[in-house]
Amino acid sequence: MDVDTIPGINYGRVHLWKRDQAPLQTGVKSMTIVEGVDEQKFLDRFIQNAKAL
């Protein structure tokens, strides 16, 4: 994954590649895309962590 941070029309544009096609020599980072969230589990942990503050 790479994000364009140079000011201009493409600022913030995200570039994604499959792992075997990524131009790793340019410094792009590997990432995992979350496609689903267990809403109840998320809320339970969020509330638990918020109470611990």
DSSP file (Angstrom, degrees, kcal/mol; ACC not computed):
  #  RESIDUE AA STRUCTURE BP1 BP2  ACC     N-H-->O    O-->H-N    N-H-->O    O-->H-N    TCO  KAPPA ALPHA  PHI   PSI    X-CA   Y-CA   Z-CA
    1    1 A M              0   0    0      0, 0.0    28,-1.8     0, 0.0     2,-0.3   0.000 360.0 360.0 360.0 144.3    0.0    0.0    0.0
    2    2 A D  E     -A   15   0A   0     13,-1.9    13,-3.2    26,-0.2     2,-0.4  -0.993 360.0-155.2-144.7 143.9    1.1    3.5   -0.7
    3    3 A V  E     -A   14   0A   0     -2,-0.3     2,-0.5    11,-0.2    11,-0.2  -0.985  23.2-124.0-122.7 130.8   -0.6    6.9   -0.1
    4    4 A D        +     0   0    0      9,-2.6     8,-3.6    -2,-0.4     9,-0.2  -0.610  33.3 170.3 -74.3 117.7    0.3    9.9   -2.2
    5    5 A T        +     0   0    0     -2,-0.5    -1,-0.1     6,-0.2     6,-0.1   0.247  38.8 112.9-113.3  10.3    1.3   12.7    0.2
    6    6 A I  S    S-     0   0    0      4,-0.1     4,-0.2     1,-0.1    -2,-0.0  -0.736  78.9-107.1 -83.3 126.2    2.6   15.2   -2.3
    7    7 A P  S    S+     0   0    0      0, 0.0     2,-0.3     0, 0.0     3,-0.1  -0.231  78.0  72.8 -54.1 136.6    0.3   18.3   -2.4
    8    8 A G  S >  S-     0   0    0      1,-0.1     3,-1.6    -3,-0.0     0, 0.0  -0.938  99.1 -41.9 148.8-169.5   -1.8   18.4   -5.5
    9    9 A I  T 3  S+     0   0    0     -2,-0.3    -1,-0.1     1,-0.3     0, 0.0   0.758 131.7  47.3 -63.2 -27.6   -4.7   16.8   -7.3
   10   10 A N  T >  S+     0   0    0     -4,-0.2     3,-2.4    -3,-0.1    -6,-0.3   0.329  77.7 139.0 -97.2   7.2   -3.7   13.2   -6.3
   11   11 A Y  T <  S+     0   0    0     -3,-1.6    -6,-0.2     1,-0.3     3,-0.1  -0.291  75.3  14.0 -55.9 128.6   -3.1   14.0   -2.6
   12   12 A G  T 3  S+     0   0    0     -8,-3.6    -1,-0.3     1,-0.3     2,-0.2   0.357  87.5 147.9  87.8  -5.7   -4.4   11.2   -0.4
   13   13 A R    <   -     0   0    0     -3,-2.4    -9,-2.6    -9,-0.2     2,-0.4  -0.439  40.1-140.1 -66.2 133.1   -4.9    8.8   -3.3
   14   14 A V  E     -A    3   0A   0    -11,-0.2     2,-0.5    -2,-0.2   -11,-0.2  -0.793  11.2-159.8 -99.5 136.1   -4.3    5.2   -2.2
   15   15 A H  E     -A    2   0A   0    -13,-3.2   -13,-1.9    -2,-0.4     2,-0.4  -0.969  11.8-174.1-115.9 127.3   -2.4    2.7   -4.4
   16   16 A L        +     0   0    0     -2,-0.5     2,-0.3   -15,-0.2    -2,-0.0  -0.944   5.0 178.7-124.0 143.5   -2.9   -1.0   -3.7
   17   17 A W        -     0   0    0     -2,-0.4     2,-0.1     5,-0.0     5,-0.1  -0.955  36.4-102.8-134.7 155.4   -1.2   -4.0   -5.2
   18   18 A K    >>  -     0   0    0     -2,-0.3     3,-2.1     1,-0.1     4,-1.0  -0.502  45.9-107.3 -68.2 151.5   -1.5   -7.8   -4.7
   19   19 A R  G >4 S+     0   0    0      1,-0.3     3,-0.6     2,-0.2     5,-0.2   0.867 119.5  50.4 -52.2 -42.2    1.5   -9.0   -2.6
   20   20 A D  G 34 S+     0   0    0      1,-0.2    -1,-0.3     3,-0.1    -2,-0.0   0.568 115.3  43.4 -77.6  -5.6    3.2  -10.6   -5.5
   21   21 A Q  G <4 S+     0   0    0     -3,-2.1    -1,-0.2     2,-0.0    -2,-0.2   0.450  83.2 119.2-113.3  -4.4    2.9   -7.5   -7.7
   22   22 A A    <<  -     0   0    0     -4,-1.0     2,-2.0    -3,-0.6     3,-0.2  -0.383  69.1-126.2 -67.9 136.9    3.9   -4.8   -5.1
   23   23 A P    > > +     0   0    0      0, 0.0     3,-2.2     0, 0.0     5,-0.7  -0.511  38.6 172.8 -80.4  74.0    7.0   -2.7   -5.9
   24   24 A L  G > 5 +     0   0    0     -2,-2.0     3,-1.8     1,-0.3    -2,-0.0   0.767  67.3  67.8 -58.9 -30.1    8.6   -3.6   -2.6
   25   25 A Q  G 3 5S+     0   0    0      1,-0.3    -1,-0.3    -3,-0.2    -3,-0.0   0.652  92.6  62.3 -66.9 -13.3   11.9   -1.9   -3.5
   26   26 A T  G < 5S-     0   0    0     -3,-2.2    -1,-0.3     2,-0.0    -2,-0.2   0.449 120.2-104.1 -91.8  -0.7   10.1    1.5   -3.5
   27   27 A G  T < 5 +     0   0    0     -3,-1.8    -3,-0.1     1,-0.2    -2,-0.1   0.576  62.8 158.3  93.7  10.3    9.3    1.2    0.2
   28   28 A V      < -     0   0    0     -5,-0.7     2,-0.3     1,-0.1    -1,-0.2  -0.353  35.7-126.9 -66.0 151.6    5.6    0.4    0.0
   29   29 A K        -     0   0    0    -28,-1.8     2,-0.2     1,-0.0    -1,-0.1  -0.753  10.0-122.0-104.8 147.4    4.2   -1.3    3.1
   30   30 A S        +     0   0    0     -2,-0.3     2,-0.3    -8,-0.0    -1,-0.0  -0.602  39.2 171.6 -81.0 146.2    2.2   -4.6    3.4
   31   31 A M        -     0   0    0     -2,-0.2     2,-0.4     2,-0.0     0, 0.0  -0.955  30.4-127.5-150.1 166.4   -1.2   -4.3    5.0
   32   32 A T        -     0   0    0     -2,-0.3     2,-0.5     2,-0.0    -2,-0.0  -0.983  20.3-140.8-120.2 131.7   -4.4   -6.3    5.7
   33   33 A I        -     0   0    0     -2,-0.4     2,-0.6     2,-0.0    -2,-0.0  -0.816  14.1-138.2 -93.8 124.8   -7.8   -5.0    4.7
   34   34 A V        +     0   0    0     -2,-0.5     3,-0.1     1,-0.1    -2,-0.0  -0.725  23.6 177.3 -83.1 121.0  -10.5   -5.6    7.3
   35   35 A E        +     0   0    0     -2,-0.6     2,-0.3     1,-0.2    -1,-0.1   0.547  63.7  18.2-102.8 -10.2  -13.7   -6.7    5.4
   36   36 A G        -     0   0    0      2,-0.0     2,-0.4     3,-0.0    -1,-0.2  -0.989  59.4-154.0-159.8 152.1  -15.9   -7.4    8.4
   37   37 A V        -     0   0    0     -2,-0.3     2,-1.3    -3,-0.1     3,-0.1  -0.994  25.1-126.6-132.3 135.2  -16.2   -6.6   12.1
   38   38 A D     >  -     0   0    0     -2,-0.4     4,-2.7     1,-0.2     5,-0.2  -0.696  31.0-162.8 -75.8  98.4  -17.9   -8.6   14.8
   39   39 A E  H  > S+     0   0    0     -2,-1.3     4,-2.7     1,-0.2     5,-0.2   0.875  81.8  47.5 -58.5 -44.8  -20.0   -5.6   16.0
   40   40 A Q  H  > S+     0   0    0      2,-0.2     4,-2.6     1,-0.2    -1,-0.2   0.922 113.8  47.3 -65.1 -43.5  -21.0   -7.0   19.4
   41   41 A K  H  > S+     0   0    0      2,-0.2     4,-2.2     1,-0.2     5,-0.2   0.905 113.0  50.2 -63.7 -41.3  -17.4   -8.0   20.2
   42   42 A F  H  X S+     0   0    0     -4,-2.7     4,-2.7     2,-0.2    -2,-0.2   0.947 112.5  45.8 -61.0 -49.6  -16.1   -4.7   19.1
   43   43 A L  H  X S+     0   0    0     -4,-2.7     4,-2.7     1,-0.2     5,-0.2   0.899 111.1  52.9 -63.3 -41.2  -18.6   -2.7   21.2
   44   44 A D  H  X S+     0   0    0     -4,-2.6     4,-2.3    -5,-0.2    -1,-0.2   0.933 114.0  42.0 -59.2 -46.8  -18.0   -4.9   24.3
   45   45 A R  H  X S+     0   0    0     -4,-2.2     4,-2.7     2,-0.2     5,-0.2   0.879 113.1  53.7 -69.3 -37.2  -14.2   -4.3   24.1
   46   46 A F  H  X S+     0   0    0     -4,-2.7     4,-2.5    -5,-0.2    -2,-0.2   0.941 111.8  44.3 -62.1 -47.3  -14.6   -0.6   23.3
   47   47 A I  H  X S+     0   0    0     -4,-2.7     4,-2.4     2,-0.2    -2,-0.2   0.915 112.9  51.7 -64.0 -43.5  -16.8   -0.1   26.4
   48   48 A Q  H  X S+     0   0    0     -4,-2.3     4,-1.1    -5,-0.2    -2,-0.2   0.925 113.6  44.1 -59.3 -45.3  -14.5   -2.2   28.5
   49   49 A N  H  < S+     0   0    0     -4,-2.7     4,-0.4     1,-0.2    -2,-0.2   0.868 111.6  53.5 -69.5 -36.1  -11.5   -0.1   27.4
   50   50 A A  H >< S+     0   0    0     -4,-2.5     3,-1.1     1,-0.2    -1,-0.2   0.890 107.7  50.9 -65.2 -39.0  -13.4    3.2   27.8
   51   51 A K  H 3< S+     0   0    0     -4,-2.4    -1,-0.2     1,-0.2    -2,-0.2   0.780 102.7  61.4 -67.5 -26.8  -14.3    2.3   31.4
   52   52 A A  T 3<        0   0    0     -4,-1.1    -1,-0.2     1,-0.2    -2,-0.2   0.589 360.0 360.0 -77.6 -10.1  -10.7    1.6   32.2
   53   53 A L    <         0   0    0     -3,-1.1    -1,-0.2    -4,-0.4    -2,-0.1   0.498 360.0 360.0 -71.2 360.0   -9.6    5.2   31.3
